Amino acid sequence: MTSSADLLVLGAGPAGLAAAWRASRRGLAVTVLERAPAVGGLAGSFEVAGVRVDHGSHRLHPATPPTILADLRGLLGDDLQTRRRSGRLRLAGRWVDFPLRAGELAGTLPAPLLARVAAEAVAQPLRRARTDSYAATLRRGLGPTLYEALYAPYAEKLWGLPGDRISAEQARRRVTADTPWKLASRVLRIRRNRGQGRVFYYPRRGYGQISEALADTAVAAGARIALGTAVEEVHPGPESVRVVAAGEEFHAGQVFSTLPLPALAAMTNPGPPAAAVEAARQLRFRAMVLVYLVCRDGRWTTYDAHYLPGPETPVTRISEPANYRDSADDPDDRSVLCLEIPCDVGDEVWRADDATLRELADEALAITGLPPVRAVEVAVRRLPRVYPVYEVGFERRLDDLDRWAASLPRITTFGRLGLFAHDNTHHAMVMAYDAVDALRPDGLDRTAWAAARSRFAAHVVED
Ligand SMILES: Cc1cc2nc3c(=O)[nH]c(=O)nc-3n(C[C@H](O)[C@H](O)[C@H](O)COP(=O)(O)OP(=O)(O)OC[C@H]3O[C@@H](n4cnc5c(N)ncnc54)[C@H](O)[C@@H]3O)c2cc1C
């Protein structure tokens, strides 16, 4: 079967859906092709034991631009709740509130550790170390003690590399408070604003409600969303692009791809030149196993998330989705926890069976002094591509691939994996809005898109 559209959108995560909605509203005939049986991508939700859960801890950050927030409020109404953050972080063998509070840090952390951090903070302007890797940048900015206690082990767990093999770009994109002074001013600012930095937005029915609302409104505006339709081939041409997905042919004047950039390179014909093929091969993604434990004793804790940066367990974070919202739909007699375990596709964690993952989860709770879960039910999801790995030198490889993608006629790539960025949902939506705004009747306005791309380069990921 063959179908045609003005715009084909590849992928129904927040980026693809926001683009589909905005383009349909402009009167374009839009078709979205999505491999999964449901919308939302990494930002989707699903049910475990009757409780809506996410793919790891997800919150809509207060940094969301006002236009996007206003659109989401319009779509979700009162279901988009403003919530107070209530996380905890394991630091030097103790639990501290996260986001950090100055007073609590001073009162909880071991005095020798605090003294070293303070001495290194005072010496910070004098440090003349290199800044050519994540480790070097943060050692210089934060001081060796804070770096080694918090950022070094967390980085190795998240991205599978020691800090000196991670690009300095990672520090810029991910660590918003990269000197002790910025860290302190951030902590104090939160206090002065009476908790402004401590709130987030979250939909009553799980984070995926954002994507579901975007999908519904896109469909209402005329878009077609084809689920269970994996894109297999992309054939760019001078007049239109031909896409083969789930055995069906689609033709469109323009294609927006939010698929992982290396995956797009592998399915495009003619393919990229040798240098870009090699670049695509070398760009790595970190995978993640998500372990959901059903706690049959009601709520497990009152916290929304526990952050585990230390090397004592491979688990990086444990969230309890029901604590992210206030919903009468959530049962009183059970709760579901989600443990995030970054790994590589095919490694021991990736291949572990449910019983082994359950043991690993129990061990993480025991080691960190968290309450045990007397659950018997375990659900597991394996995500092959969650974090783009910014290994030292990745910039050149990405640039090779990106230049090839930008040269494709009638195809524009964006979204978190489409641009190999760590970005948040609001960043992915900003990209979608900008891409549609750059569309002209005769194609994409390359100048407007280039300006948008340089704005995206300044995105800083919020935790
Ligand atoms: C553990 C974790 C925690 C996060 N926490 C937050 C947070 O707190 N706040 C926040 O704002 N963001 C958070 N994020 C980021 C957020 O999930 C992403 O920014 C967002 O999902 C990106 O949207 P996207 O549409 O660009 O990509 P995706 O959500 O990845 O969507 C891409 C879509 O393409 C589809 N696809 C892939 N290949 C094909 C194919 N061949 N054919 C058809 N379809 C295909 C996928 O199935 C997917 O639906 C987190 C991410 C992770 C992994």
The ligand as a Gaussian input file, in Angstrom:
#p B3LYP/6-31G(d) Opt

LIG

0 1
 C       15.955000       7.767000      32.540000
 C       15.505000       9.055000      31.889000
 C       14.998000      10.079000      32.666000
 C       14.592000      11.273000      32.070000
 N       14.076000      12.263000      32.860000
 C       13.620000      13.395000      32.297000
 C       13.038000      14.422000      33.095000
 O       12.923000      14.303000      34.316000
 N       12.567000      15.534000      32.472000
 C       12.668000      15.700000      31.115000
 O       12.224000      16.736000      30.599000
 N       13.222000      14.759000      30.329000
 C       13.697000      13.610000      30.882000
 N       14.258000      12.640000      30.100000
 C       14.396000      12.896000      28.663000
 C       13.107000      12.636000      27.885000
 O       12.698000      11.307000      28.035000
 C       13.447000      12.928000      26.419000
 O       13.920000      14.242000      26.303000
 C       12.289000      12.823000      25.477000
 O       11.669000      11.581000      25.539000
 C       12.839000      13.032000      24.073000
 O       11.798000      12.989000      23.148000
 P       12.080000      12.619000      21.636000
 O       10.777000      12.665000      20.968000
 O       13.199000      13.439000      21.132000
 O       12.676000      11.123000      21.637000
 P       12.069000       9.720000      22.114000
 O       11.216000       9.885000      23.309000
 O       13.247000       8.809000      22.205000
 O       11.165000       9.303000      20.873000
 C       11.687000       8.740000      19.691000
 C       10.643000       7.786000      19.146000
 O       11.128000       7.194000      17.924000
 C       10.681000       5.867000      17.879000
 N       11.494000       5.093000      16.942000
 C       12.795000       4.710000      17.067000
 N       13.174000       3.992000      15.993000
 C       12.109000       3.935000      15.168000
 C       11.878000       3.351000      13.888000
 N       12.816000       2.664000      13.224000
 N       10.654000       3.518000      13.317000
 C        9.680000       4.216000      13.946000
 N        9.834000       4.761000      15.155000
 C       11.035000       4.629000      15.758000
 C       10.822000       5.392000      19.316000
 O       10.025000       4.240000      19.549000
 C       10.334000       6.616000      20.081000
 O        8.955000       6.570000      20.329000
 C       14.705000      11.444000      30.671000
 C       15.203000      10.400000      29.883000
 C       15.617000       9.224000      30.484000
 C       16.165000       8.119000      29.623000

